[in-house]
Amino acid sequence: MTSLNVIQKEAKILKFTIKDDNGDIINLTGATFAFYLKSNFNANPTVTKSDSYFNKSNAVNGIIKLPLSSSDLNLSGTYYGLLKTILDINNIDKYYFEMIITASGE
């Protein structure tokens, strides 16, 4: 599982490049997305972002961006991110990663 380290209360833009099983870029034009950040896999999401939050200006090249605000990241500890990609009704993918949020020292 991929791991990402961030600082508590520090706004961050997550950049995702989506590829198929062969490592080829997937054209994400027309796809919809959802993002969830959870304290564990069975917990309710602490942060939820719907499709409208994503920057899809480079979706044709398989790249999407998601801004997380300082209030989204007003957390500390290890969380689990889930990016849900819906290309069509028969093609829904889920990508998981670990996000380690370190206290800012404020």
Rosetta blueprint (number, residue, H / E / L):
1 M L
2 T E
3 S E
4 L E
5 N E
6 V E
7 I E
8 Q L
9 K L
10 E L
11 A L
12 K E
13 I E
14 L E
15 K E
16 F E
17 T E
18 I L
19 K E
20 D L
21 D L
22 N L
23 G L
24 D L
25 I E
26 I L
27 N L
28 L L
29 T L
30 G L
31 A L
32 T E
33 F E
34 A E
35 F E
36 Y E
37 L E
38 K E
39 S L
40 N L
41 F L
42 N L
43 A L
44 N L
45 P L
46 T L
47 V E
48 T E
49 K E
50 S L
51 D H
52 S H
53 Y H
54 F L
55 N E
56 K L
57 S L
58 N L
59 A H
60 V H
61 N H
62 G L
63 I E
64 I E
65 K E
66 L E
67 P E
68 L E
69 S L
70 S L
71 S L
72 D L
73 L L
74 N L
75 L L
76 S L
77 G E
78 T E
79 Y E
80 Y E
81 G E
82 L E
83 L E
84 K E
85 T E
86 I E
87 L E
88 D E
89 I L
90 N L
91 N E
92 I E
93 D E
94 K E
95 Y E
96 Y E
97 F E
98 E E
99 M E
100 I E
101 I E
102 T E
103 A L
104 S L
105 G L
106 E L
